[in-house]
Amino acid sequence: MKIRTTITFLAAVMLALSTFYAGSLGAEETLRDVLARKFNENKDICKVVKNAISEGLNTKEVVKTCILMGHDACLVVKCGIEAEGSLEQIITGALEAGTTSDVCSRCAIEAGIDPGAVAEILETGLGYSPALAGGLTPVEIGLPGGAPGGGTLSPASPSAP
């Protein structure tokens, strides 16, 4: 009788521990796992991006992770904009995922964002300095040897007065 009670007790403890560990694994699910699971359910990356952003997940990380998972960068950027995510976070996430700045700007502009706003974010995000207010100082150049000589180039050309 003691053996049965001990075995039953151990089985109950093992069941409790396995339930505990299964629950903790679910809690440690990565963003990539969450997005992959949602994509498997919806089969539409745009819905996944929109839902993830509307649920309060980090916009930059959602965009970055979706692009790194192999989804089209332009589509992910457009969907992030449609979800009304932070434009700066969307562009930064796309850049961190390896998308070039020209693709980011083109896709954002196609999604209806003002080109000036996109340029400002790219300038600050990529570390460009603003344009010089006065412009560059012009540099005088000339031909070596001084003033060029003149004269008739061809017998058919009119002569100088």
C-alpha positions as CSV (number, residue, x, y, z in Angstrom):
1,M,0.0,0.0,0.0
2,K,2.9,2.4,0.8
3,I,4.4,1.7,-2.6
4,R,1.2,2.6,-4.4
5,T,0.8,5.8,-2.4
6,T,4.4,6.8,-3.1
7,I,4.0,6.0,-6.8
8,T,0.8,8.0,-7.0
9,F,2.4,10.9,-5.1
10,L,5.5,10.8,-7.5
11,A,3.2,10.7,-10.5
12,A,1.3,13.7,-9.3
13,V,4.5,15.6,-8.6
14,M,5.8,14.8,-12.1
15,L,2.5,15.9,-13.7
16,A,2.6,19.1,-11.7
17,L,6.3,19.8,-12.7
18,S,5.7,19.0,-16.3
19,T,2.7,21.4,-16.4
20,F,4.8,24.0,-14.7
21,Y,7.6,23.7,-17.2
22,A,5.3,23.6,-20.1
23,G,3.7,26.8,-18.9
24,S,7.1,28.5,-18.4
25,L,8.2,27.5,-21.9
26,G,5.1,29.3,-23.3
27,A,5.9,32.4,-21.3
28,E,9.4,32.5,-22.7
29,E,8.1,32.3,-26.3
30,T,10.2,34.6,-28.5
31,L,8.8,37.3,-30.7
32,R,9.9,35.3,-33.7
33,D,7.9,32.3,-32.4
34,V,4.8,34.5,-31.8
35,L,4.9,36.0,-35.3
36,A,5.6,32.6,-36.9
37,R,2.6,31.1,-35.1
38,K,0.4,34.0,-36.1
39,F,1.5,33.8,-39.7
40,N,0.7,30.1,-39.7
41,E,-2.8,30.9,-38.5
42,N,-3.5,33.8,-40.9
43,K,-1.2,33.2,-43.9
44,D,-1.1,37.0,-44.3
45,I,2.0,38.8,-43.1
46,C,0.2,42.2,-43.3
47,K,-2.5,41.0,-40.9
48,V,0.2,39.7,-38.6
49,V,2.1,43.0,-38.6
50,K,-1.0,45.0,-38.0
51,N,-2.3,42.8,-35.2
52,A,1.1,42.7,-33.5
53,I,1.5,46.4,-33.6
54,S,-2.1,47.0,-32.4
55,E,-1.5,44.5,-29.5
56,G,1.3,46.8,-28.3
57,L,4.3,44.8,-29.4
58,N,7.5,46.8,-30.1
59,T,7.0,48.2,-33.6
60,K,10.7,48.2,-34.5
61,E,11.2,44.6,-33.3
62,V,8.1,43.4,-35.2
63,V,9.2,45.0,-38.5
64,K,12.8,43.8,-38.0
65,T,11.8,40.2,-37.1
66,C,9.3,39.9,-39.9
67,I,11.9,41.0,-42.5
68,L,14.5,38.7,-41.0
69,M,12.0,35.8,-41.2
70,G,12.1,36.4,-45.0
71,H,9.0,38.4,-45.7
72,D,9.1,41.2,-48.3
73,A,10.6,44.3,-46.7
74,C,8.4,46.7,-48.6
75,L,5.2,44.9,-47.7
76,V,6.2,44.8,-44.0
77,V,7.0,48.6,-44.0
78,K,3.7,49.4,-45.7
79,C,1.7,47.2,-43.3
80,G,3.5,48.8,-40.3
81,I,2.5,52.2,-41.7
82,E,-1.1,51.1,-42.2
83,A,-1.2,49.9,-38.6
84,E,-0.2,53.4,-37.6
85,G,3.0,52.3,-36.0
86,S,5.7,54.9,-35.3
87,L,7.3,55.7,-38.6
88,E,10.7,56.2,-37.0
89,Q,10.5,52.7,-35.4
90,I,9.3,51.1,-38.7
91,I,12.2,52.6,-40.7
92,T,14.7,51.8,-38.0
93,G,13.5,48.2,-37.7
94,A,13.7,47.8,-41.5
95,L,17.2,49.3,-41.6
96,E,18.4,47.1,-38.8
97,A,17.1,44.1,-40.7
98,G,19.3,45.0,-43.7
99,T,16.8,46.8,-45.9
100,T,18.5,49.7,-47.8
101,S,17.4,53.2,-47.2
102,D,16.2,53.7,-50.8
103,V,13.8,50.7,-50.4
104,C,12.6,52.1,-47.0
105,S,11.9,55.5,-48.4
106,R,10.3,54.3,-51.6
107,C,7.9,52.0,-49.7
108,A,7.0,54.6,-47.1
109,I,6.3,57.2,-49.8
110,E,4.2,54.6,-51.7
111,A,2.2,54.1,-48.4
112,G,1.4,57.8,-48.4
113,I,4.0,59.3,-46.0
114,D,5.3,62.8,-46.8
115,P,8.8,62.5,-48.5
116,G,10.1,65.2,-46.2
117,A,9.2,63.2,-43.1
118,V,10.9,60.1,-44.5
119,A,14.0,62.1,-45.4
120,E,14.2,63.6,-41.9
121,I,14.0,60.2,-40.3
122,L,16.6,58.7,-42.6
123,E,18.9,61.6,-42.0
124,T,18.7,61.3,-38.2
125,G,18.5,57.5,-38.2
126,L,21.5,57.1,-40.5
127,G,23.6,59.8,-38.8
128,Y,23.7,62.2,-41.7
129,S,24.3,65.8,-40.8
130,P,21.8,68.5,-42.1
131,A,22.8,70.4,-45.2
132,L,24.9,73.5,-44.9
133,A,22.7,76.6,-44.6
134,G,25.0,78.8,-46.8
135,G,26.0,76.2,-49.2
136,L,29.5,75.2,-50.2
137,T,32.1,77.9,-51.0
138,P,32.7,78.0,-54.8
139,V,36.1,77.1,-56.0
140,E,37.7,79.1,-58.8
141,I,39.4,76.9,-61.4
142,G,41.2,77.8,-64.6
143,L,43.2,76.3,-67.3
144,P,46.9,75.8,-66.6
145,G,49.2,78.4,-68.2
146,G,47.0,81.5,-67.9
147,A,44.6,82.9,-70.4
148,P,44.1,80.8,-73.5
149,G,45.3,82.2,-76.8
150,G,43.0,83.2,-79.6
151,G,43.2,83.0,-83.3
152,T,41.7,81.4,-86.4
153,L,40.7,77.8,-85.9
154,S,39.9,77.1,-89.5
155,P,40.3,78.9,-92.8
156,A,36.5,78.7,-93.2
157,S,35.9,80.6,-90.0
158,P,35.2,84.4,-90.2
159,S,38.1,86.5,-89.3
160,A,38.1,88.8,-86.3
161,P,37.5,92.5,-87.0
